[in-house]
Amino acid sequence: MDKEMDVATRARTIEWLKTEIVDQVSRLFKAMWDGSAVRIADSLAGLIAGAYVLGRRLGVPYKDLDKAIAEKLARLKQEGHQLEEQYRDLSALEEHIRKR
């Protein structure tokens, strides 16, 4: 019985985190519409934090997620992603991650 309740609790937590991420996307879009830099930053922070915690709940340690992000950025750069070609955004993010 306890194991079944634990599985149900974990499933509910994952579902709740999914709704939190969707809520943060909604808040981000509203903040963009209003042009509020403070609310944009807050929404992006919530979205990123929610993604990290959801990953952890799904069995992906934070360190592994960081590594996957670095690998993704390197792959996108190698493929000539438009944001890299035009703005060097991926290199800037890669450098930021490396420095922290």
N, C-alpha and C positions, 0 to 999 in steps of 0.2 A: 504493500500500500504506500509506504514512504517513497519508494522508488518511482511509482506512478505519479505521485504528487510532485516530486522533484522534476520529472520530465515535463509535467504540465506547467509548473512554475517557470521552467526555462523557456518553454515554448511561448508562454504569455509575455515573458520579458523580451524575447526576440520580436514578437509582434508589436509590443509597445515601442521598442526602439525603432522599428520600421516606420511607425506613425510619427515618431519624433523627427525622423529625417525628412519625411514628407512635409511636416509642419514647418521645419526650418527652411525648406525650399520655398514654401508659400510665403513665409516671412521675408525671405530674401527678395523675391519678386516684388512684394509690396514695398520694401525699402528701396529697391531700385526705382520703382515707379515714383516714389516720393523724393528720391535723390538724397536720402539721409545716409551719409557716410558712416555715422555711428551705428545705425541699425543694420547697414550692410555688413559691417565688420562683425557685429554681434551674431547675425544670422549665419555668416560664413563660419564663424568660430563654433557655433552650435552644430552646424552641418558636419564639419570636420570631426569634432569631438564625438558626435553621434556615430559617424562612420567607424571611428576607431573602436568605440565601445561595442558596437554591433559586431565588428570583426572579432573582437576578443570573445564575445559570447558565442560566436560561431567557431571558435577554436583557433583563431589566427592571433598569435601573440603580437603585441605592439611592435616589437623589434622586427618580426617577419613582415609586417605590413610596411614598415619603413623601408625595408630592403626591397619589397615588391614595388613600392613607389619609385625608388631610385632606379630599379631595373626598367620600369615602364618609361620613365623619363629618358633614359639612355636609348631605349628602343625607338621611341617616338622621334628623338633627335636624329638617329641613324636613318630612319625612314623619310626624313625631310619634312616633318610636320609643319604645316603652315604657320603656326604660332612661333615656331623656332626660326623658320626662314625669314619671316617678316619682322618679328619683334625680339627674338632671342629669349622669349619668356621661359622656355623649358630649361635653358642654360642658367638663367637667373634663379629659378626655383631649385635646380640641382645644386647650385652654389650655396643657396640659403640653407638647404638641408644639410649639406656637408659641413657648414660652419657651426651649426648648432650642436 
